[in-house]
Amino acid sequence: MRLRRLHLAPYGKFRERVLDFGAGEGRAADVTVVYGPNEAGKSTLFAAWLDLLFGIKSPTPYSFRHSRNELRIGAEIETDQGALTLWRTGKRKDALTDADGRAVPEHRLGGLLHGLDREAYSRRFSLNDEILRKGGDEILAAKGDLGQTLYAGASGLSGLAVALEG
């Protein structure tokens, strides 16, 4: 699954803002880096993408300009089955719809996410201050897969963990 276009209509401070990431056909690897000055909307953009995928939380910090029921996020997504256009609203019922406004079952997105929940998806596909700091803390404490691997490699104890587990 690849995000081709994201439409914030409205969401947070944005109204009718479309971000076009272009088509991804023929690319072996695809990484998108979103950067900009503080308060440009980078975190809001990623929050909108997560809310489209997993639903808009209640309460949400992004309803300060528009009510939760008015929030609307659209996306054009590339899938193995072709392009898919989805819309998510802040409404409680039928919040996920297709381009024609027909309700889409939540499990349709679940299949595209391969079982990842909001937290796991965020950890895997976003590097922000919080994630970088947490990762640094895990490395220093030799926690997590990366922290344990780096600690073991630097200390020369890489075979010790395997021996202890045995």
C-alpha positions as CSV (number, residue, x, y, z in Angstrom):
1,M,0.0,0.0,0.0
2,R,1.3,3.4,-0.9
3,L,-0.2,6.9,-0.3
4,R,-0.5,8.8,-3.6
5,R,-2.6,11.8,-2.4
6,L,-3.9,13.0,1.0
7,H,-6.8,15.5,1.2
8,L,-7.5,17.4,4.5
9,A,-10.9,18.9,4.1
10,P,-11.1,20.1,6.9
11,Y,-8.7,18.7,9.5
12,G,-6.9,20.6,12.2
13,K,-5.9,24.1,10.9
14,F,-6.3,23.0,7.3
15,R,-9.2,23.3,4.9
16,E,-9.2,21.9,1.4
17,R,-5.4,21.1,1.5
18,V,-4.3,18.4,-0.9
19,L,-0.8,16.9,-0.7
20,D,0.1,14.9,-3.9
21,F,2.9,12.4,-3.5
22,G,2.8,11.3,-7.1
23,A,2.4,7.9,-8.7
24,G,4.7,5.1,-7.6
25,E,4.6,2.9,-10.6
26,G,7.9,1.2,-11.4
27,R,9.7,2.2,-8.2
28,A,11.5,-0.6,-6.4
29,A,11.8,1.4,-3.2
30,D,9.7,4.4,-2.2
31,V,10.5,6.7,0.8
32,T,8.7,10.0,1.4
33,V,10.3,12.6,3.6
34,V,8.1,15.4,4.8
35,Y,10.0,18.3,6.2
36,G,9.4,21.9,7.0
37,P,9.7,24.6,9.7
38,N,8.0,24.2,13.1
39,E,4.2,24.6,13.0
40,A,4.1,24.0,9.2
41,G,1.7,21.0,9.8
42,K,4.0,17.9,9.5
43,S,2.6,16.3,12.6
44,T,-0.9,17.2,11.6
45,L,-0.3,15.6,8.2
46,F,0.8,12.3,9.8
47,A,-2.0,12.4,12.4
48,A,-4.5,12.8,9.5
49,W,-3.0,9.8,7.7
50,L,-3.2,7.7,10.9
51,D,-6.8,8.9,11.5
52,L,-7.7,7.9,8.0
53,L,-6.3,4.4,8.5
54,F,-7.4,3.8,12.1
55,G,-10.3,6.2,12.8
56,I,-10.5,9.6,14.4
57,K,-10.1,9.3,18.1
58,S,-12.6,10.9,20.5
59,P,-11.7,13.4,21.7
60,T,-9.3,14.5,19.1
61,P,-6.9,17.5,19.3
62,Y,-7.6,18.3,15.6
63,S,-11.2,19.5,16.1
64,F,-10.2,22.9,17.5
65,R,-11.3,24.8,14.4
66,H,-14.0,22.5,13.1
67,S,-16.1,20.1,15.1
68,R,-15.2,16.4,15.2
69,N,-18.2,15.6,13.0
70,E,-17.0,18.1,10.3
71,L,-13.5,16.6,10.1
72,R,-12.9,14.9,6.7
73,I,-9.8,13.2,5.4
74,G,-9.5,11.7,1.9
75,A,-6.8,9.6,0.4
76,E,-5.9,7.9,-2.9
77,I,-4.0,4.8,-2.1
78,E,-2.1,2.4,-4.4
79,T,-2.8,-1.2,-3.6
80,D,-2.0,-4.5,-5.3
81,Q,-5.5,-4.5,-6.6
82,G,-5.2,-0.9,-8.1
83,A,-6.0,2.6,-6.9
84,L,-8.4,3.0,-4.0
85,T,-10.0,6.3,-2.9
86,L,-11.2,6.5,0.7
87,W,-12.7,9.2,2.9
88,R,-12.8,9.2,6.7
89,T,-15.1,11.5,8.7
90,G,-15.4,12.2,12.4
91,K,-18.9,10.7,12.4
92,R,-19.6,7.7,14.6
93,K,-21.4,5.6,11.9
94,D,-20.2,4.8,8.4
95,A,-17.1,7.0,9.0
96,L,-15.1,5.3,6.2
97,T,-16.5,5.6,2.7
98,D,-15.3,5.2,-0.9
99,A,-15.2,7.9,-3.6
100,D,-18.9,7.6,-4.1
101,G,-19.9,7.9,-0.5
102,R,-20.6,4.2,0.1
103,A,-19.7,2.8,3.4
104,V,-16.5,0.7,3.4
105,P,-16.0,-2.0,6.1
106,E,-13.1,-1.2,8.4
107,H,-11.5,-4.6,7.7
108,R,-10.8,-3.5,4.2
109,L,-8.1,-1.2,5.5
110,G,-7.1,-3.9,8.1
111,G,-6.1,-6.2,5.3
112,L,-3.9,-3.6,3.7
113,L,-2.2,-2.9,7.0
114,H,-1.2,-6.6,7.5
115,G,-2.4,-6.5,11.1
116,L,-0.6,-3.4,12.3
117,D,-2.4,-1.2,14.8
118,R,-2.0,2.5,15.1
119,E,1.0,2.4,17.5
120,A,2.9,-0.3,15.5
121,Y,2.3,1.6,12.2
122,S,3.4,4.9,13.7
123,R,6.6,3.3,15.1
124,R,7.5,1.7,11.8
125,F,6.7,4.5,9.4
126,S,7.4,7.8,11.2
127,L,10.5,9.3,12.7
128,N,9.7,12.2,14.9
129,D,11.2,13.7,18.1
130,E,9.4,11.3,20.4
131,I,10.3,8.2,18.5
132,L,13.9,9.2,18.1
133,R,14.3,10.0,21.8
134,K,12.6,6.8,22.8
135,G,14.9,4.8,20.4
136,G,17.9,6.6,21.9
137,D,16.8,5.7,25.4
138,E,16.3,2.1,24.4
139,I,19.8,2.0,22.9
140,L,21.4,3.5,26.0
141,A,19.5,1.0,28.2
142,A,20.2,-1.9,25.8
143,K,16.4,-2.5,25.4
144,G,14.5,-3.3,22.3
145,D,15.9,-5.2,19.3
146,L,18.2,-2.5,18.1
147,G,19.4,-1.6,21.6
148,Q,20.2,-5.2,22.4
149,T,21.9,-5.7,19.1
150,L,24.1,-2.6,19.3
151,Y,25.0,-3.3,23.0
152,A,25.9,-6.9,22.2
153,G,28.0,-6.0,19.2
154,A,29.8,-3.2,20.9
155,S,30.6,-5.2,24.0
156,G,31.6,-8.4,22.1
157,L,28.8,-10.3,23.9
158,S,26.8,-11.1,20.8
159,G,27.0,-14.9,21.4
160,L,26.2,-14.6,25.1
161,A,22.5,-13.9,24.7
162,V,22.1,-17.0,22.5
163,A,24.0,-19.1,25.0
164,L,22.0,-17.9,27.9
165,E,18.7,-18.6,26.1
166,G,19.9,-22.1,25.4
